[in-house]
Amino acid sequence: MTAEPVLGAPRPQVRATQGLREALRATIKETIWLGVRFEQGPQPNIGLFCSRRGGSTWLMEIIGANRGMLPLNQPVEAFTPNLTPYQYSRLPAFDRGAIIHPDAQELRELRAYTDELAAGRMRVNAPHAFWRRDFSWRTSRMVFKILSAKPMMDWFEATYGLDVVYLLRHPVPQSLSCIRNGWGTSSKAYLRNEWFVEEVIASPAAVDFARRIADHGSDLEQMVLNWTLENLYPLRVLADRPSWLTIAYEEVVTDRERVFSEVSERLGLQDLDRMRRAADRASRSSGLSVSNTRDAIAGQDQGVLAGGWQSKIDSEQVREVGRVLDAFDVTVYSPSSVLPNWSGYRPEMVG
């Protein structure tokens, strides 16, 4: 794996015609966004906190299919193929784009930016497919899909009164997908952050291990380490956050109706039929998936969607993944099982 490549950025070999096409597409999208009216309703906005290639766009579209919803796809990300001028010019220059523990100036800039988002005065990566049946021109509730700020979940919840949804996916398929797409990691940003090292990791041995893996680990080890560091804060506090709605991607694909019922009840969502139709449709990010995954989404093949990755790693890679998870006492997933183990994380789900 190359040294800290750009996270999720488009490949550099882009022809001029492609650039013009992207510029035209962006102009059309922004024109559509301007036509969508937002007036905050009585229900709180939703913060969907997740990782890349973890089913987040799919879940965002499922939630966003409800009437009056305005989903914003990765509005606080600095590394995204859909970077808007707002993100480019107004977001602070966070280390590797990871929003971990901002200093006072960074927090002021972040707050000014997110205030504009929450007020509906700034549209960043909103839906533009107005021909879809679940598109809303008049909206009253937002969904913020946030990838790079999981250590800031408490701040977002307290500052904006969000309903927090925390989505997890097994680190192996998530990592394999990121590797296949040629994406880099933000691990070194976490390991450079004094607060995160001392307060969240809080183990010199684990820090030393992480630095060795970040420098010399295999591609899979480095990407699983990235997943672990990104999710370490919410996993450490999860048992004390009963207000958070925590969902595993594997549960969505294997026990859809139960999950939809829980999502509907916890978030006050009523349009279950629209949510089902959205779930049957491959998400916008499915272009980054391999063809058998897209076919599985279309055919609702639960086995492929939840556990198709198991045949893609060998016994040594299983041990590599286990060593990374064990170093940080992360037990919500194991390298040899598909479904999450909520013991110690979500007490109400145990048994």
C-alpha positions in Angstrom: 0.0 0.0 0.0 1.5 3.4 -1.0 2.2 5.9 1.7 -1.0 7.8 2.6 -2.7 8.1 -0.8 -5.6 10.4 -1.1 -8.7 8.9 0.5 -11.4 8.0 -1.9 -10.3 10.5 -4.5 -10.8 10.0 -8.2 -7.9 8.7 -10.2 -5.7 11.4 -11.6 -5.8 10.3 -15.2 -9.0 12.2 -16.1 -9.4 13.5 -19.6 -10.5 17.0 -20.4 -13.8 15.8 -21.8 -14.5 13.9 -18.5 -13.7 17.1 -16.6 -16.2 19.1 -18.6 -18.8 16.3 -18.2 -18.3 16.4 -14.4 -18.6 20.2 -14.4 -21.9 20.1 -16.3 -23.2 17.4 -14.0 -22.3 19.4 -10.9 -24.0 22.5 -12.3 -27.2 20.5 -13.0 -27.1 19.0 -9.5 -26.7 22.4 -7.8 -29.5 23.9 -9.9 -31.8 21.1 -8.6 -30.6 21.6 -5.0 -31.6 25.2 -5.2 -35.1 24.2 -6.1 -35.6 22.1 -3.0 -37.2 24.0 -0.2 -36.1 23.2 3.4 -38.1 24.4 6.5 -37.2 22.6 9.8 -40.0 20.6 11.1 -40.7 19.3 14.6 -38.6 16.2 14.4 -34.8 16.4 14.9 -32.4 16.0 12.1 -30.5 12.7 11.8 -26.8 12.1 12.0 -25.8 8.8 10.2 -22.3 8.0 11.3 -20.6 5.2 9.4 -17.5 4.1 7.5 -16.7 4.0 3.8 -18.0 1.0 1.9 -20.2 0.0 4.9 -23.6 0.2 3.4 -24.0 3.8 4.5 -25.3 5.2 1.2 -27.8 2.4 1.0 -29.1 3.1 4.6 -29.1 6.9 3.9 -31.3 6.3 0.9 -33.6 4.0 2.8 -34.1 6.6 5.6 -34.2 9.4 3.0 -37.0 7.7 1.1 -39.5 9.0 3.7 -41.5 12.0 2.8 -39.9 15.4 3.5 -36.4 14.1 4.1 -33.3 15.9 2.8 -30.3 13.6 2.9 -26.8 15.2 2.6 -24.2 12.7 1.4 -20.8 13.3 3.2 -21.2 17.0 3.8 -18.3 17.3 6.2 -15.8 15.2 4.2 -12.7 16.7 2.7 -11.8 13.6 0.6 -14.7 12.7 -1.6 -15.1 12.4 -5.4 -18.2 14.7 -5.0 -16.3 17.6 -3.3 -18.3 20.8 -3.6 -17.0 24.4 -3.4 -18.4 24.7 0.1 -16.3 21.8 1.4 -13.2 22.9 -0.5 -13.3 26.5 0.7 -14.9 26.4 4.2 -13.9 23.1 5.9 -10.8 23.3 8.1 -7.7 21.5 6.8 -8.0 18.5 9.2 -5.2 16.0 9.1 -6.1 13.4 6.4 -9.6 14.8 6.5 -10.2 13.1 9.9 -12.2 15.2 12.4 -10.9 13.7 15.6 -10.5 16.4 18.3 -10.4 19.9 16.7 -8.4 22.7 18.4 -10.3 25.9 19.2 -9.9 27.5 15.8 -10.8 24.4 13.9 -13.9 23.9 16.1 -15.0 27.5 15.4 -14.6 27.0 11.6 -16.3 23.6 11.8 -19.2 25.1 13.8 -19.7 28.0 11.4 -19.8 25.5 8.5 -22.2 23.0 10.1 -24.5 25.8 11.4 -25.0 26.7 7.7 -25.7 23.1 6.9 -28.2 22.6 9.7 -30.0 25.8 8.9 -30.6 24.6 5.3 -28.6 27.6 3.9 -26.0 25.4 2.3 -26.7 22.3 0.2 -23.9 19.8 0.0 -24.5 16.5 -2.0 -28.3 16.5 -1.7 -30.4 14.2 -3.9 -30.8 15.3 -7.5 -32.7 12.4 -9.0 -36.0 14.3 -9.1 -37.6 11.6 -11.3 -37.6 9.0 -8.4 -40.9 8.5 -6.6 -39.3 9.2 -3.3 -37.7 12.6 -4.2 -39.0 15.5 -2.2 -39.1 19.1 -3.3 -40.4 20.3 0.1 -38.4 19.0 3.0 -38.4 19.4 6.7 -35.8 17.0 8.1 -32.2 16.3 7.2 -30.0 13.2 7.2 -26.3 14.0 7.5 -24.2 11.0 6.4 -20.9 11.5 8.2 -17.8 9.3 7.6 -14.8 11.1 9.1 -16.0 12.4 12.4 -17.0 9.5 14.6 -14.9 10.7 17.6 -17.2 13.8 17.4 -20.5 12.0 17.6 -21.2 13.4 21.1 -20.5 16.9 19.9 -22.8 16.7 16.9 -25.6 15.2 19.0 -25.3 17.8 21.7 -24.8 20.8 19.4 -27.6 20.0 17.0 -29.9 17.7 18.9 -29.5 15.0 16.3 -31.0 11.6 16.3 -27.8 9.6 16.1 -27.7 6.4 13.9 -24.4 4.5 14.1 -23.9 1.9 11.3 -21.3 -0.8 11.5 -20.1 -3.4 8.9 -17.7 -6.2 9.4 -14.2 -4.8 8.9 -13.0 -7.5 6.5 -15.5 -6.8 3.6 -15.3 -3.1 4.3 -11.5 -3.2 4.1 -11.5 -5.5 1.0 -13.8 -3.0 -0.8 -11.6 0.0 0.1 -8.4 -1.9 -1.1 -10.1 -2.9 -4.3 -11.0 0.7 -5.0 -7.4 1.8 -4.3 -8.2 4.0 -1.3 -5.9 5.0 1.4 -6.2 5.3 5.2 -6.4 8.0 7.9 -4.8 5.8 10.6 -1.7 8.1 10.9 -3.9 11.1 11.6 -5.4 9.2 14.5 -2.0 8.2 15.8 -0.7 11.8 15.5 -3.6 13.1 17.6 -2.5 13.5 21.2 -6.1 13.3 22.6 -7.0 10.2 20.7 -3.8 8.4 21.6 -4.0 9.3 25.3 -7.7 9.2 26.0 -9.2 6.8 23.5 -6.5 4.2 22.8 -5.0 4.8 26.3 -2.5 1.9 25.9 1.2 2.4 24.9 1.4 -1.2 23.7 -1.6 -0.7 21.4 -0.2 2.6 20.1 3.2 0.9 19.3 1.4 -2.0 17.6 -0.8 0.4 15.5 2.3 2.4 14.4 4.0 -0.8 13.3 1.0 -1.9 11.3 0.5 1.6 9.8 4.1 1.5 8.6 4.7 -2.1 7.7 1.5 -4.1 7.8 -0.1 -5.9 4.9 -2.8 -4.0 2.9 -5.5 -5.9 4.8 -3.9 -5.2 8.2 -3.6 -1.5 7.4 -7.2 -1.2 6.3 -8.6 -3.2 9.2 -6.5 -1.0 11.5 -8.0 2.1 9.9 -11.5 0.6 10.5 -10.6 0.0 14.1 -9.2 3.4 14.8 -12.2 5.1 13.1 -14.7 3.2 15.2 -12.8 2.9 18.4 -14.3 5.9 20.2 -18.0 5.0 19.5 -17.3 1.4 20.4 -15.8 2.4 23.7 -18.7 4.5 24.7 -21.6 2.6 23.0 -22.9 0.8 26.1 -23.4 4.3 27.7 -25.2 5.8 24.7 -28.7 4.2 24.8 -30.1 7.1 22.7 -28.0 6.0 19.7 -29.6 3.7 17.2 -26.9 1.2 16.4 -27.3 -1.0 13.4 -25.1 -3.6 11.7 -25.2 -3.7 7.9 -25.4 -7.5 8.2 -28.6 -7.1 10.2 -30.1 -4.9 7.5 -29.6 -7.6 4.8 -30.5 -10.7 7.0 -33.3 -9.3 9.1 -34.6 -6.4 7.1 -38.2 -6.1 8.5 -37.0 -6.1 12.1 -34.5 -3.4 11.4 -37.0 -1.4 9.4 -39.4 -1.6 12.3 -36.8 -0.5 14.8 -35.6 2.4 12.5 -39.3 3.5 12.0 -40.0 3.4 15.7 -36.8 5.1 16.9 -36.7 7.8 14.3 -40.4 8.4 13.9 -40.5 7.4 10.3 -43.8 6.3 8.7 -43.1 5.4 5.1 -42.2 1.8 5.4 -43.2 0.9 1.8 -41.0 3.7 0.4 -38.2 2.4 2.6 -38.6 -1.1 1.2 -38.6 0.1 -2.3 -35.4 2.1 -1.6 -33.8 -1.0 -0.1 -34.5 -3.0 -3.2 -32.7 -0.5 -5.3 -28.9 -0.6 -5.4 -27.5 2.5 -3.8 -25.8 5.3 -5.8 -22.4 4.1 -4.5 -23.0 0.5 -5.9 -20.9 1.5 -8.9 -18.0 0.9 -6.6 -19.1 -2.6 -5.9 -18.3 -5.7 -7.9 -21.0 -7.1 -10.1 -21.9 -10.0 -7.9 -22.6 -7.6 -5.0 -24.9 -5.5 -7.3 -26.6 -8.6 -8.4 -27.1 -9.7 -4.8 -28.7 -6.3 -3.9 -31.1 -6.7 -6.8 -31.9 -10.3 -5.9 -31.8 -9.8 -2.1 -29.2 -12.6 -1.8 -28.6 -12.4 1.9 -25.7 -14.9 1.9 -23.6 -12.9 -0.6 -24.4 -9.5 0.9 -23.6 -10.5 4.5 -20.9 -13.2 4.2 -19.6 -13.5 0.6 -16.3 -12.1 1.8 -15.4 -15.2 3.8 -14.1 -17.1 0.7 -11.8 -14.2 -0.2 -9.4 -14.4 2.7 -7.0 -17.2 3.7 -6.1 -18.5 7.1 -3.1 -16.2 7.5 -5.3 -13.1 6.8 -7.8 -14.4 9.3 -5.0 -14.3 11.9 -3.9 -10.8 10.8 -7.4 -9.4 11.3 -7.6 -11.1 14.6 -4.4 -9.6 15.8 -5.5 -6.1 15.0 -8.9 -6.4 16.6 -7.4 -8.1 19.7 -4.8 -5.3 20.2 -7.7 -2.9 20.8 -10.1 -5.3 22.6 -12.6 -4.9 19.8 -15.0 -7.9 20.1 -18.1 -6.7 18.2 -16.8 -8.6 15.2 -14.5 -11.6 14.8 -12.5 -12.5 11.7 -14.3 -15.9 11.5 -17.9 -14.9 11.9 -20.3 -12.7 9.8 -22.8 -11.3 12.4 -21.9 -8.9 15.2 -21.6 -9.9 18.8 -23.3 -7.1 20.8 -22.2 -8.4 24.2 -20.7 -5.4 26.1 -21.9 -3.0 23.4 -25.6 -3.2 23.1 -26.9 -4.9 26.2 -30.5 -4.9 25.0 -29.5 -7.0 22.0 -27.7 -9.8 24.0 -29.7 -13.0 24.2 
